[in-house]
Amino acid sequence: MLIFEYTKKEVIHVFHNNEEEMHKNIQKLKEEGWSDNVRMSVTGVPLFHMRILDEDEFKQNYPNVTVHADEKSSSSFGEKYVYYTTHERKMIQRKIIQNHKTKKEGEL
């Protein structure tokens, strides 16, 4: 095995009250050295909504975050969601070249 880079990252998860606030917050975070939103679907589409299954519990844990109802939902109750993003920034990055020998079975 050849390790050629070592990186430590900070990760933050951010709730936003509305779309406009989210865009302003993302811009501010990027100015502070954070990445753009890194939440992606398996097909690579950026994700900005997080579905809320238990609205009462969510509001109890995060009382200052606005929960939105999706009017287009096929559910008669509408889907509840919040604006949610994830951001990263590198703390430490070193280029290293280090050979690691893996132990063979039976070796200590």
Buried (B, 14 or more C-beta within 10 A) or exposed (E): EEEEEEEEEEEEEBBBBEEEEBEEBBEEBBEEEBBEBBBEEEEEEEEBBBEBEEEEEBBEEEEEBEBBBEEEEEEEEEBBBBBBBBBBBEEEEEEEEEEEEEEEEEEE
